[in-house]
Amino acid sequence: MPFANPFLKAVSSLDPCNRKTSVALELMKELPLYASNVVQDSEKEAYDLEIHNFQNDHFSDIVEESVDLWWRDVEYTSKYPLLSRMAFALLTCSMNPKWKVALAY
């Protein structure tokens, strides 16, 4: 079933299995709209370069695991620092009291 929510569509582009398509590339370009505090204006060009490189990169060890764990491994390589930061901002949520209350309803 396709996602109707634009945010969920954009976040789905972070799944490594969804790479190498023009749709995923365009959705990744939209991610900063949903987490405007993650990539600064001065980093925008570097972010765009990272998503293009990420889309064309070869990952031989993509296995079915939690996407956030996969991004943790990518972060350890320091290859895509801005994209990793974006992934963690969108794939994880803070467990502060405001979030707990919001998620409860």
Jmol script that loads the backbone (N, CA, C; Angstrom):
load data "model"
ATOM      1  N   MET A   1       0.847  -1.172   0.000  1.00  0.00           N
ATOM      2  CA  MET A   1       0.000   0.000   0.000  1.00  0.00           C
ATOM      3  C   MET A   1       0.896   1.240   0.000  1.00  0.00           C
ATOM      4  N   PRO A   2       0.719   2.122  -0.944  1.00  0.00           N
ATOM      5  CA  PRO A   2       1.566   3.320  -1.019  1.00  0.00           C
ATOM      6  C   PRO A   2       1.242   4.295   0.113  1.00  0.00           C
ATOM      7  N   PHE A   3       2.283   4.989   0.538  1.00  0.00           N
ATOM      8  CA  PHE A   3       2.110   6.009   1.569  1.00  0.00           C
ATOM      9  C   PHE A   3       1.463   7.240   0.959  1.00  0.00           C
ATOM     10  N   ALA A   4       0.482   7.793   1.653  1.00  0.00           N
ATOM     11  CA  ALA A   4      -0.127   9.038   1.202  1.00  0.00           C
ATOM     12  C   ALA A   4       0.515  10.235   1.894  1.00  0.00           C
ATOM     13  N   ASN A   5       1.146  10.006   3.023  1.00  0.00           N
ATOM     14  CA  ASN A   5       1.740  11.070   3.808  1.00  0.00           C
ATOM     15  C   ASN A   5       3.092  11.474   3.214  1.00  0.00           C
ATOM     16  N   PRO A   6       3.272  12.747   2.832  1.00  0.00           N
ATOM     17  CA  PRO A   6       4.536  13.189   2.224  1.00  0.00           C
ATOM     18  C   PRO A   6       5.752  12.976   3.126  1.00  0.00           C
ATOM     19  N   PHE A   7       5.575  13.155   4.439  1.00  0.00           N
ATOM     20  CA  PHE A   7       6.676  12.936   5.373  1.00  0.00           C
ATOM     21  C   PHE A   7       7.116  11.473   5.349  1.00  0.00           C
ATOM     22  N   LEU A   8       6.166  10.554   5.421  1.00  0.00           N
ATOM     23  CA  LEU A   8       6.510   9.127   5.410  1.00  0.00           C
ATOM     24  C   LEU A   8       7.146   8.716   4.087  1.00  0.00           C
ATOM     25  N   LYS A   9       6.669   9.302   2.997  1.00  0.00           N
ATOM     26  CA  LYS A   9       7.298   9.023   1.699  1.00  0.00           C
ATOM     27  C   LYS A   9       8.758   9.450   1.714  1.00  0.00           C
ATOM     28  N   ALA A  10       9.007  10.650   2.207  1.00  0.00           N
ATOM     29  CA  ALA A  10      10.377  11.168   2.232  1.00  0.00           C
ATOM     30  C   ALA A  10      11.266  10.321   3.132  1.00  0.00           C
ATOM     31  N   VAL A  11      10.779   9.963   4.307  1.00  0.00           N
ATOM     32  CA  VAL A  11      11.572   9.163   5.244  1.00  0.00           C
ATOM     33  C   VAL A  11      11.837   7.765   4.684  1.00  0.00           C
ATOM     34  N   SER A  12      10.923   7.240   3.888  1.00  0.00           N
ATOM     35  CA  SER A  12      11.138   5.907   3.303  1.00  0.00           C
ATOM     36  C   SER A  12      12.356   5.881   2.383  1.00  0.00           C
ATOM     37  N   SER A  13      12.786   7.041   1.918  1.00  0.00           N
ATOM     38  CA  SER A  13      13.975   7.093   1.056  1.00  0.00           C
ATOM     39  C   SER A  13      15.249   6.766   1.827  1.00  0.00           C
ATOM     40  N   LEU A  14      15.188   6.766   3.152  1.00  0.00           N
ATOM     41  CA  LEU A  14      16.354   6.435   3.972  1.00  0.00           C
ATOM     42  C   LEU A  14      16.603   4.931   4.062  1.00  0.00           C
ATOM     43  N   ASP A  15      15.639   4.134   3.638  1.00  0.00           N
ATOM     44  CA  ASP A  15      15.842   2.682   3.625  1.00  0.00           C
ATOM     45  C   ASP A  15      16.858   2.367   2.531  1.00  0.00           C
ATOM     46  N   PRO A  16      17.968   1.715   2.870  1.00  0.00           N
ATOM     47  CA  PRO A  16      19.003   1.453   1.862  1.00  0.00           C
ATOM     48  C   PRO A  16      18.507   0.610   0.688  1.00  0.00           C
ATOM     49  N   CYS A  17      17.445  -0.145   0.891  1.00  0.00           N
ATOM     50  CA  CYS A  17      16.890  -0.957  -0.197  1.00  0.00           C
ATOM     51  C   CYS A  17      16.146  -0.108  -1.224  1.00  0.00           C
ATOM     52  N   ASN A  18      15.853   1.135  -0.889  1.00  0.00           N
ATOM     53  CA  ASN A  18      15.122   2.026  -1.795  1.00  0.00           C
ATOM     54  C   ASN A  18      16.042   2.937  -2.600  1.00  0.00           C
ATOM     55  N   ARG A  19      17.343   2.675  -2.563  1.00  0.00           N
ATOM     56  CA  ARG A  19      18.308   3.523  -3.262  1.00  0.00           C
ATOM     57  C   ARG A  19      18.261   3.295  -4.773  1.00  0.00           C
ATOM     58  N   LYS A  20      19.034   4.101  -5.456  1.00  0.00           N
ATOM     59  CA  LYS A  20      19.294   3.979  -6.891  1.00  0.00           C
ATOM     60  C   LYS A  20      18.068   4.222  -7.768  1.00  0.00           C
ATOM     61  N   THR A  21      17.132   5.013  -7.280  1.00  0.00           N
ATOM     62  CA  THR A  21      16.006   5.408  -8.118  1.00  0.00           C
ATOM     63  C   THR A  21      15.900   6.928  -8.100  1.00  0.00           C
ATOM     64  N   SER A  22      15.344   7.467  -9.159  1.00  0.00           N
ATOM     65  CA  SER A  22      15.179   8.922  -9.214  1.00  0.00           C
ATOM     66  C   SER A  22      14.172   9.391  -8.163  1.00  0.00           C
ATOM     67  N   VAL A  23      13.193   8.549  -7.847  1.00  0.00           N
ATOM     68  CA  VAL A  23      12.206   8.909  -6.828  1.00  0.00           C
ATOM     69  C   VAL A  23      12.883   9.040  -5.468  1.00  0.00           C
ATOM     70  N   ALA A  24      13.723   8.069  -5.117  1.00  0.00           N
ATOM     71  CA  ALA A  24      14.428   8.123  -3.829  1.00  0.00           C
ATOM     72  C   ALA A  24      15.327   9.354  -3.757  1.00  0.00           C
ATOM     73  N   LEU A  25      15.988   9.664  -4.848  1.00  0.00           N
ATOM     74  CA  LEU A  25      16.857  10.842  -4.877  1.00  0.00           C
ATOM     75  C   LEU A  25      16.050  12.113  -4.615  1.00  0.00           C
ATOM     76  N   GLU A  26      14.929  12.254  -5.279  1.00  0.00           N
ATOM     77  CA  GLU A  26      14.090  13.443  -5.088  1.00  0.00           C
ATOM     78  C   GLU A  26      13.536  13.510  -3.669  1.00  0.00           C
ATOM     79  N   LEU A  27      13.156  12.363  -3.122  1.00  0.00           N
ATOM     80  CA  LEU A  27      12.641  12.343  -1.751  1.00  0.00           C
ATOM     81  C   LEU A  27      13.725  12.714  -0.745  1.00  0.00           C
ATOM     82  N   MET A  28      14.954  12.264  -0.984  1.00  0.00           N
ATOM     83  CA  MET A  28      16.055  12.614  -0.081  1.00  0.00           C
ATOM     84  C   MET A  28      16.331  14.114  -0.114  1.00  0.00           C
ATOM     85  N   LYS A  29      16.119  14.727  -1.258  1.00  0.00           N
ATOM     86  CA  LYS A  29      16.300  16.176  -1.354  1.00  0.00           C
ATOM     87  C   LYS A  29      15.284  16.921  -0.493  1.00  0.00           C
ATOM     88  N   GLU A  30      14.128  16.302  -0.250  1.00  0.00           N
ATOM     89  CA  GLU A  30      13.072  16.925   0.548  1.00  0.00           C
ATOM     90  C   GLU A  30      13.278  16.771   2.052  1.00  0.00           C
ATOM     91  N   LEU A  31      14.134  15.853   2.467  1.00  0.00           N
ATOM     92  CA  LEU A  31      14.293  15.569   3.898  1.00  0.00           C
ATOM     93  C   LEU A  31      14.607  16.800   4.748  1.00  0.00           C
ATOM     94  N   PRO A  32      15.457  17.727   4.290  1.00  0.00           N
ATOM     95  CA  PRO A  32      15.726  18.911   5.127  1.00  0.00           C
ATOM     96  C   PRO A  32      14.484  19.755   5.426  1.00  0.00           C
ATOM     97  N   LEU A  33      13.438  19.617   4.635  1.00  0.00           N
ATOM     98  CA  LEU A  33      12.199  20.345   4.913  1.00  0.00           C
ATOM     99  C   LEU A  33      11.554  19.855   6.205  1.00  0.00           C
ATOM    100  N   TYR A  34      11.793  18.593   6.546  1.00  0.00           N
ATOM    101  CA  TYR A  34      11.175  17.992   7.726  1.00  0.00           C
ATOM    102  C   TYR A  34      12.061  18.061   8.965  1.00  0.00           C
ATOM    103  N   ALA A  35      13.312  18.397   8.779  1.00  0.00           N
ATOM    104  CA  ALA A  35      14.244  18.534   9.904  1.00  0.00           C
ATOM    105  C   ALA A  35      15.181  19.695   9.590  1.00  0.00           C
ATOM    106  N   SER A  36      14.624  20.875   9.611  1.00  0.00           N
ATOM    107  CA  SER A  36      15.359  22.064   9.162  1.00  0.00           C
ATOM    108  C   SER A  36      16.551  22.417  10.048  1.00  0.00           C
ATOM    109  N   ASN A  37      16.598  21.880  11.245  1.00  0.00           N
ATOM    110  CA  ASN A  37      17.712  22.191  12.145  1.00  0.00           C
ATOM    111  C   ASN A  37      18.897  21.234  11.988  1.00  0.00           C
ATOM    112  N   VAL A  38      18.792  20.238  11.133  1.00  0.00           N
ATOM    113  CA  VAL A  38      19.835  19.214  11.011  1.00  0.00           C
ATOM    114  C   VAL A  38      20.932  19.636  10.039  1.00  0.00           C
ATOM    115  N   VAL A  39      20.546  20.126   8.883  1.00  0.00           N
ATOM    116  CA  VAL A  39      21.515  20.566   7.872  1.00  0.00           C
ATOM    117  C   VAL A  39      21.433  22.084   7.776  1.00  0.00           C
ATOM    118  N   GLN A  40      22.528  22.739   8.079  1.00  0.00           N
ATOM    119  CA  GLN A  40      22.579  24.198   8.032  1.00  0.00           C
ATOM    120  C   GLN A  40      22.654  24.670   6.576  1.00  0.00           C
ATOM    121  N   ASP A  41      22.302  25.923   6.339  1.00  0.00           N
ATOM    122  CA  ASP A  41      22.357  26.482   4.984  1.00  0.00           C
ATOM    123  C   ASP A  41      23.751  26.342   4.379  1.00  0.00           C
ATOM    124  N   SER A  42      24.764  26.519   5.192  1.00  0.00           N
ATOM    125  CA  SER A  42      26.146  26.427   4.701  1.00  0.00           C
ATOM    126  C   SER A  42      26.537  24.992   4.332  1.00  0.00           C
ATOM    127  N   GLU A  43      25.748  24.008   4.766  1.00  0.00           N
ATOM    128  CA  GLU A  43      26.033  22.598   4.481  1.00  0.00           C
ATOM    129  C   GLU A  43      25.170  22.030   3.360  1.00  0.00           C
ATOM    130  N   LYS A  44      24.272  22.844   2.828  1.00  0.00           N
ATOM    131  CA  LYS A  44      23.295  22.372   1.840  1.00  0.00           C
ATOM    132  C   LYS A  44      23.961  21.762   0.607  1.00  0.00           C
ATOM    133  N   GLU A  45      24.973  22.415   0.088  1.00  0.00           N
ATOM    134  CA  GLU A  45      25.659  21.907  -1.101  1.00  0.00           C
ATOM    135  C   GLU A  45      26.341  20.566  -0.800  1.00  0.00           C
ATOM    136  N   ALA A  46      26.961  20.463   0.356  1.00  0.00           N
ATOM    137  CA  ALA A  46      27.616  19.211   0.759  1.00  0.00           C
ATOM    138  C   ALA A  46      26.581  18.106   0.948  1.00  0.00           C
ATOM    139  N   TYR A  47      25.409  18.448   1.490  1.00  0.00           N
ATOM    140  CA  TYR A  47      24.327  17.474   1.663  1.00  0.00           C
ATOM    141  C   TYR A  47      23.867  16.948   0.304  1.00  0.00           C
ATOM    142  N   ASP A  48      23.662  17.856  -0.649  1.00  0.00           N
ATOM    143  CA  ASP A  48      23.237  17.441  -1.990  1.00  0.00           C
ATOM    144  C   ASP A  48      24.259  16.509  -2.630  1.00  0.00           C
ATOM    145  N   LEU A  49      25.530  16.809  -2.464  1.00  0.00           N
ATOM    146  CA  LEU A  49      26.582  15.946  -2.994  1.00  0.00           C
ATOM    147  C   LEU A  49      26.552  14.576  -2.310  1.00  0.00           C
ATOM    148  N   GLU A  50      26.346  14.570  -1.004  1.00  0.00           N
ATOM    149  CA  GLU A  50      26.273  13.302  -0.271  1.00  0.00           C
ATOM    150  C   GLU A  50      25.129  12.428  -0.766  1.00  0.00           C
ATOM    151  N   ILE A  51      23.957  13.014  -0.988  1.00  0.00           N
ATOM    152  CA  ILE A  51      22.838  12.166  -1.414  1.00  0.00           C
ATOM    153  C   ILE A  51      23.069  11.614  -2.812  1.00  0.00           C
ATOM    154  N   HIS A  52      23.700  12.380  -3.683  1.00  0.00           N
ATOM    155  CA  HIS A  52      24.025  11.859  -5.019  1.00  0.00           C
ATOM    156  C   HIS A  52      25.045  10.732  -4.915  1.00  0.00           C
ATOM    157  N   ASN A  53      26.073  10.922  -4.109  1.00  0.00           N
ATOM    158  CA  ASN A  53      27.081   9.874  -3.927  1.00  0.00           C
ATOM    159  C   ASN A  53      26.475   8.635  -3.272  1.00  0.00           C
ATOM    160  N   PHE A  54      25.609   8.840  -2.290  1.00  0.00           N
ATOM    161  CA  PHE A  54      24.949   7.728  -1.602  1.00  0.00           C
ATOM    162  C   PHE A  54      24.108   6.907  -2.575  1.00  0.00           C
ATOM    163  N   GLN A  55      23.383   7.593  -3.439  1.00  0.00           N
ATOM    164  CA  GLN A  55      22.530   6.896  -4.401  1.00  0.00           C
ATOM    165  C   GLN A  55      23.342   6.025  -5.358  1.00  0.00           C
ATOM    166  N   ASN A  56      24.557   6.434  -5.651  1.00  0.00           N
ATOM    167  CA  ASN A  56      25.391   5.701  -6.609  1.00  0.00           C
ATOM    168  C   ASN A  56      26.392   4.755  -5.958  1.00  0.00           C
ATOM    169  N   ASP A  57      26.496   4.806  -4.647  1.00  0.00           N
ATOM    170  CA  ASP A  57      27.470   3.978  -3.938  1.00  0.00           C
ATOM    171  C   ASP A  57      27.043   2.511  -3.954  1.00  0.00           C
ATOM    172  N   HIS A  58      28.023   1.641  -3.821  1.00  0.00           N
ATOM    173  CA  HIS A  58      27.753   0.203  -3.762  1.00  0.00           C
ATOM    174  C   HIS A  58      27.973  -0.275  -2.330  1.00  0.00           C
ATOM    175  N   PHE A  59      26.940  -0.835  -1.749  1.00  0.00           N
ATOM    176  CA  PHE A  59      27.031  -1.398  -0.406  1.00  0.00           C
ATOM    177  C   PHE A  59      26.860  -2.903  -0.532  1.00  0.00           C
ATOM    178  N   SER A  60      27.947  -3.625  -0.382  1.00  0.00           N
ATOM    179  CA  SER A  60      27.888  -5.075  -0.572  1.00  0.00           C
ATOM    180  C   SER A  60      27.258  -5.797   0.610  1.00  0.00           C
ATOM    181  N   ASP A  61      27.200  -5.143   1.741  1.00  0.00           N
ATOM    182  CA  ASP A  61      26.729  -5.833   2.935  1.00  0.00           C
ATOM    183  C   ASP A  61      25.354  -5.371   3.407  1.00  0.00           C
ATOM    184  N   ILE A  62      24.479  -4.991   2.484  1.00  0.00           N
ATOM    185  CA  ILE A  62      23.133  -4.610   2.885  1.00  0.00           C
ATOM    186  C   ILE A  62      22.397  -5.888   3.279  1.00  0.00           C
ATOM    187  N   VAL A  63      22.011  -5.941   4.517  1.00  0.00           N
ATOM    188  CA  VAL A  63      21.260  -7.082   5.031  1.00  0.00           C
ATOM    189  C   VAL A  63      19.961  -6.556   5.615  1.00  0.00           C
ATOM    190  N   GLU A  64      19.030  -7.449   5.767  1.00  0.00           N
ATOM    191  CA  GLU A  64      17.761  -7.031   6.342  1.00  0.00           C
ATOM    192  C   GLU A  64      17.936  -6.859   7.840  1.00  0.00           C
ATOM    193  N   GLU A  65      18.019  -5.624   8.252  1.00  0.00           N
ATOM    194  CA  GLU A  65      18.122  -5.282   9.664  1.00  0.00           C
ATOM    195  C   GLU A  65      17.379  -3.976   9.859  1.00  0.00           C
ATOM    196  N   SER A  66      17.301  -3.559  11.061  1.00  0.00           N
ATOM    197  CA  SER A  66      16.657  -2.295  11.366  1.00  0.00           C
ATOM    198  C   SER A  66      17.392  -1.167  10.634  1.00  0.00           C
ATOM    199  N   VAL A  67      16.644  -0.288  10.015  1.00  0.00           N
ATOM    200  CA  VAL A  67      17.242   0.789   9.225  1.00  0.00           C
ATOM    201  C   VAL A  67      18.103   1.702  10.097  1.00  0.00           C
ATOM    202  N   ASP A  68      17.676   1.954  11.321  1.00  0.00           N
ATOM    203  CA  ASP A  68      18.487   2.816  12.186  1.00  0.00           C
ATOM    204  C   ASP A  68      19.815   2.154  12.545  1.00  0.00           C
ATOM    205  N   LEU A  69      19.837   0.834  12.681  1.00  0.00           N
ATOM    206  CA  LEU A  69      21.103   0.135  12.930  1.00  0.00           C
ATOM    207  C   LEU A  69      22.006   0.192  11.695  1.00  0.00           C
ATOM    208  N   TRP A  70      21.404   0.087  10.521  1.00  0.00           N
ATOM    209  CA  TRP A  70      22.179   0.185   9.280  1.00  0.00           C
ATOM    210  C   TRP A  70      22.832   1.561   9.182  1.00  0.00           C
ATOM    211  N   TRP A  71      22.069   2.607   9.503  1.00  0.00           N
ATOM    212  CA  TRP A  71      22.621   3.962   9.455  1.00  0.00           C
ATOM    213  C   TRP A  71      23.693   4.173  10.513  1.00  0.00           C
ATOM    214  N   ARG A  72      23.578   3.499  11.645  1.00  0.00           N
ATOM    215  CA  ARG A  72      24.626   3.572  12.660  1.00  0.00           C
ATOM    216  C   ARG A  72      25.946   3.061  12.081  1.00  0.00           C
ATOM    217  N   ASP A  73      25.865   1.955  11.339  1.00  0.00           N
ATOM    218  CA  ASP A  73      27.072   1.410  10.713  1.00  0.00           C
ATOM    219  C   ASP A  73      27.641   2.373   9.674  1.00  0.00           C
ATOM    220  N   VAL A  74      26.767   3.021   8.921  1.00  0.00           N
ATOM    221  CA  VAL A  74      27.212   4.013   7.935  1.00  0.00           C
ATOM    222  C   VAL A  74      27.872   5.188   8.651  1.00  0.00           C
ATOM    223  N   GLU A  75      27.293   5.600   9.750  1.00  0.00           N
ATOM    224  CA  GLU A  75      27.869   6.718  10.510  1.00  0.00           C
ATOM    225  C   GLU A  75      29.288   6.385  10.981  1.00  0.00           C
ATOM    226  N   TYR A  76      29.518   5.157  11.384  1.00  0.00           N
ATOM    227  CA  TYR A  76      30.859   4.747  11.846  1.00  0.00           C
ATOM    228  C   TYR A  76      31.908   4.876  10.749  1.00  0.00           C
ATOM    229  N   THR A  77      31.490   4.786   9.488  1.00  0.00           N
ATOM    230  CA  THR A  77      32.448   4.920   8.388  1.00  0.00           C
ATOM    231  C   THR A  77      32.822   6.376   8.135  1.00  0.00           C
ATOM    232  N   SER A  78      32.033   7.305   8.625  1.00  0.00           N
ATOM    233  CA  SER A  78      32.216   8.752   8.410  1.00  0.00           C
ATOM    234  C   SER A  78      32.115   9.140   6.937  1.00  0.00           C
ATOM    235  N   LYS A  79      31.514   8.283   6.135  1.00  0.00           N
ATOM    236  CA  LYS A  79      31.421   8.545   4.700  1.00  0.00           C
ATOM    237  C   LYS A  79      30.304   9.539   4.360  1.00  0.00           C
ATOM    238  N   TYR A  80      29.207   9.468   5.081  1.00  0.00           N
ATOM    239  CA  TYR A  80      28.056  10.339   4.815  1.00  0.00           C
ATOM    240  C   TYR A  80      27.608  11.008   6.120  1.00  0.00           C
ATOM    241  N   PRO A  81      28.387  11.938   6.638  1.00  0.00           N
ATOM    242  CA  PRO A  81      28.064  12.514   7.953  1.00  0.00           C
ATOM    243  C   PRO A  81      26.751  13.300   7.989  1.00  0.00           C
ATOM    244  N   LEU A  82      26.476  14.087   6.970  1.00  0.00           N
ATOM    245  CA  LEU A  82      25.243  14.878   6.969  1.00  0.00           C
ATOM    246  C   LEU A  82      24.021  13.992   6.775  1.00  0.00           C
ATOM    247  N   LEU A  83      24.126  13.055   5.881  1.00  0.00           N
ATOM    248  CA  LEU A  83      23.014  12.145   5.623  1.00  0.00           C
ATOM    249  C   LEU A  83      22.759  11.241   6.828  1.00  0.00           C
ATOM    250  N   SER A  84      23.818  10.808   7.491  1.00  0.00           N
ATOM    251  CA  SER A  84      23.659  10.002   8.713  1.00  0.00           C
ATOM    252  C   SER A  84      22.966  10.815   9.799  1.00  0.00           C
ATOM    253  N   ARG A  85      23.370  12.057   9.935  1.00  0.00           N
ATOM    254  CA  ARG A  85      22.749  12.939  10.929  1.00  0.00           C
ATOM    255  C   ARG A  85      21.263  13.122  10.625  1.00  0.00           C
ATOM    256  N   MET A  86      20.940  13.288   9.338  1.00  0.00           N
ATOM    257  CA  MET A  86      19.546  13.433   8.926  1.00  0.00           C
ATOM    258  C   MET A  86      18.766  12.155   9.229  1.00  0.00           C
ATOM    259  N   ALA A  87      19.359  11.015   8.925  1.00  0.00           N
ATOM    260  CA  ALA A  87      18.689   9.735   9.168  1.00  0.00           C
ATOM    261  C   ALA A  87      18.361   9.568  10.650  1.00  0.00           C
ATOM    262  N   PHE A  88      19.316   9.851  11.511  1.00  0.00           N
ATOM    263  CA  PHE A  88      19.064   9.702  12.946  1.00  0.00           C
ATOM    264  C   PHE A  88      18.026  10.695  13.444  1.00  0.00           C
ATOM    265  N   ALA A  89      18.028  11.883  12.905  1.00  0.00           N
ATOM    266  CA  ALA A  89      17.043  12.885  13.327  1.00  0.00           C
ATOM    267  C   ALA A  89      15.626  12.457  12.958  1.00  0.00           C
ATOM    268  N   LEU A  90      15.480  11.794  11.816  1.00  0.00           N
ATOM    269  CA  LEU A  90      14.148  11.432  11.341  1.00  0.00           C
ATOM    270  C   LEU A  90      13.715  10.020  11.733  1.00  0.00           C
ATOM    271  N   LEU A  91      14.657   9.133  11.974  1.00  0.00           N
ATOM    272  CA  LEU A  91      14.309   7.738  12.273  1.00  0.00           C
ATOM    273  C   LEU A  91      14.219   7.436  13.765  1.00  0.00           C
ATOM    274  N   THR A  92      14.674   8.342  14.577  1.00  0.00           N
ATOM    275  CA  THR A  92      14.608   8.136  16.022  1.00  0.00           C
ATOM    276  C   THR A  92      13.876   9.315  16.643  1.00  0.00           C
ATOM    277  N   CYS A  93      13.297   9.097  17.775  1.00  0.00           N
ATOM    278  CA  CYS A  93      12.639  10.223  18.443  1.00  0.00           C
ATOM    279  C   CYS A  93      13.150  10.334  19.867  1.00  0.00           C
ATOM    280  N   SER A  94      13.183  11.528  20.307  1.00  0.00           N
ATOM    281  CA  SER A  94      13.620  11.821  21.667  1.00  0.00           C
ATOM    282  C   SER A  94      12.597  11.249  22.642  1.00  0.00           C
ATOM    283  N   MET A  95      13.054  10.803  23.756  1.00  0.00           N
ATOM    284  CA  MET A  95      12.122  10.278  24.755  1.00  0.00           C
ATOM    285  C   MET A  95      11.930  11.263  25.906  1.00  0.00           C
ATOM    286  N   ASN A  96      12.000  12.549  25.565  1.00  0.00           N
ATOM    287  CA  ASN A  96      11.726  13.533  26.608  1.00  0.00           C
ATOM    288  C   ASN A  96      10.216  13.557  26.885  1.00  0.00           C
ATOM    289  N   PRO A  97       9.783  14.159  27.971  1.00  0.00           N
ATOM    290  CA  PRO A  97       8.370  14.113  28.364  1.00  0.00           C
ATOM    291  C   PRO A  97       7.402  14.634  27.307  1.00  0.00           C
ATOM    292  N   LYS A  98       7.782  15.670  26.559  1.00  0.00           N
ATOM    293  CA  LYS A  98       6.869  16.199  25.535  1.00  0.00           C
ATOM    294  C   LYS A  98       6.556  15.141  24.481  1.00  0.00           C
ATOM    295  N   TRP A  99       7.577  14.408  24.035  1.00  0.00           N
ATOM    296  CA  TRP A  99       7.363  13.362  23.036  1.00  0.00           C
ATOM    297  C   TRP A  99       6.521  12.230  23.600  1.00  0.00           C
ATOM    298  N   LYS A 100       6.783  11.845  24.831  1.00  0.00           N
ATOM    299  CA  LYS A 100       6.019  10.754  25.441  1.00  0.00           C
ATOM    300  C   LYS A 100       4.537  11.098  25.503  1.00  0.00           C
ATOM    301  N   VAL A 101       4.232  12.334  25.865  1.00  0.00           N
ATOM    302  CA  VAL A 101       2.839  12.767  25.921  1.00  0.00           C
ATOM    303  C   VAL A 101       2.237  12.783  24.520  1.00  0.00           C
ATOM    304  N   ALA A 102       2.977  13.301  23.544  1.00  0.00           N
ATOM    305  CA  ALA A 102       2.472  13.379  22.169  1.00  0.00           C
ATOM    306  C   ALA A 102       2.221  11.988  21.597  1.00  0.00           C
ATOM    307  N   LEU A 103       3.096  11.042  21.890  1.00  0.00           N
ATOM    308  CA  LEU A 103       2.942   9.688  21.364  1.00  0.00           C
ATOM    309  C   LEU A 103       1.837   8.915  22.068  1.00  0.00           C
ATOM    310  N   ALA A 104       1.465   9.336  23.253  1.00  0.00           N
ATOM    311  CA  ALA A 104       0.432   8.636  24.013  1.00  0.00           C
ATOM    312  C   ALA A 104      -0.968   8.896  23.459  1.00  0.00           C
ATOM    313  N   TYR A 105      -1.128   9.960  22.684  1.00  0.00           N
ATOM    314  CA  TYR A 105      -2.465  10.302  22.178  1.00  0.00           C
ATOM    315  C   TYR A 105      -2.602  10.068  20.722  1.00  0.00           C
TER     316      TYR A 105
END
end "model"
wireframe off; spacefill off
backbone 0.3
color backbone group
